[in-house]
Amino acid sequence: MNTLLPGYAYLWLRVGDCGEYEVMEDLDAAIEYLNELCVGKITAWVSGGFETQNYHGHDYISLYYGDREADHIADIGEDEDEPQECHRDYVECNLERSEL
């Protein structure tokens, strides 16, 4: 299922400060990948991503809509007019708890 917002061609993900930026097909693919890495539940949203108990401070997780060069265009949404699967709540509800 493609959960990119209209007009945003790329969903970018980077795990931690040392990670590489990767294009994700949609939020479901990003969530599946993050759960495989045991990143844990979201503790705070920051501009361009979020923190978890395992990734925080400058070592947070980047997850945002951007252009082909990975330049930030928009954060994952909170707008009620966006499809539910594009919301921050959707990400929060689908990330698994992890204690590393």
C-alpha positions as CSV (number, residue, x, y, z in Angstrom):
1,M,0.0,0.0,0.0
2,N,1.5,3.4,-1.0
3,T,1.1,5.7,1.9
4,L,3.0,8.7,0.5
5,L,1.1,11.9,0.5
6,P,0.2,13.4,-2.9
7,G,3.0,15.7,-4.1
8,Y,5.7,14.0,-2.0
9,A,7.6,11.5,-4.0
10,Y,10.0,10.4,-1.3
11,L,9.7,9.1,2.3
12,W,13.2,9.3,3.8
13,L,14.4,7.3,6.8
14,R,17.7,7.3,8.7
15,V,18.3,5.4,11.9
16,G,20.6,7.2,14.2
17,D,23.3,9.7,13.6
18,C,25.6,7.2,11.9
19,G,22.9,5.7,9.6
20,E,22.5,6.3,5.9
21,Y,19.4,8.0,4.4
22,E,17.2,5.4,2.7
23,V,14.0,5.9,0.6
24,M,11.1,3.9,1.9
25,E,8.2,2.7,-0.3
26,D,5.7,3.8,2.4
27,L,5.2,4.1,6.1
28,D,4.4,0.4,6.4
29,A,7.8,-0.5,5.0
30,A,9.5,2.0,7.3
31,I,7.7,0.7,10.3
32,E,8.5,-2.9,9.4
33,Y,12.2,-2.0,9.0
34,L,12.3,0.0,12.3
35,N,10.7,-3.0,14.2
36,E,13.3,-5.3,12.7
37,L,15.9,-3.0,14.2
38,C,14.1,-2.9,17.6
39,V,14.2,0.9,17.8
40,G,11.4,0.9,20.4
41,K,8.4,3.1,21.0
42,I,8.4,6.9,20.3
43,T,9.2,9.1,23.2
44,A,9.1,12.5,21.4
45,W,8.6,13.9,17.9
46,V,11.3,16.3,16.7
47,S,11.5,18.2,13.4
48,G,12.1,15.6,10.7
49,G,11.7,12.5,12.9
50,F,11.4,11.2,16.4
51,E,13.2,9.9,19.4
52,T,12.8,6.5,21.2
53,Q,14.3,5.1,24.3
54,N,17.0,3.6,22.1
55,Y,17.6,6.6,19.8
56,H,17.6,10.1,21.3
57,G,19.4,13.4,21.3
58,H,21.4,13.8,18.1
59,D,21.1,10.1,17.6
60,Y,17.4,10.2,16.7
61,I,15.4,8.6,13.8
62,S,14.8,10.7,10.8
63,L,11.5,10.0,9.0
64,Y,10.1,12.7,6.8
65,Y,8.9,13.6,3.3
66,G,11.6,15.1,1.1
67,D,12.9,15.6,-2.4
68,R,15.2,13.3,-4.4
69,E,18.3,14.8,-2.6
70,A,16.8,14.0,0.8
71,D,16.1,17.6,1.6
72,H,13.3,17.9,4.1
73,I,9.9,19.1,2.8
74,A,7.4,18.0,5.4
75,D,7.2,16.0,8.6
76,I,5.0,13.0,9.1
77,G,1.5,14.5,9.5
78,E,-0.9,15.3,12.3
79,D,-3.4,16.8,9.9
80,E,-6.9,15.2,10.2
81,D,-7.4,15.7,6.4
82,E,-4.5,13.4,5.6
83,P,-5.2,9.6,5.2
84,Q,-5.0,7.9,8.6
85,E,-2.1,5.7,7.5
86,C,0.0,8.9,7.0
87,H,-0.4,10.1,10.6
88,R,2.0,10.2,13.4
89,D,-0.5,8.1,15.4
90,Y,-0.2,5.4,12.8
91,V,3.5,5.2,13.3
92,E,3.2,5.3,17.1
93,C,0.6,2.5,17.2
94,N,2.6,0.2,14.9
95,L,6.1,0.5,16.4
96,E,6.9,-2.3,18.8
97,R,8.2,-1.9,22.3
98,S,11.9,-2.8,22.6
99,E,14.2,-2.9,25.6
100,L,17.9,-3.0,24.5
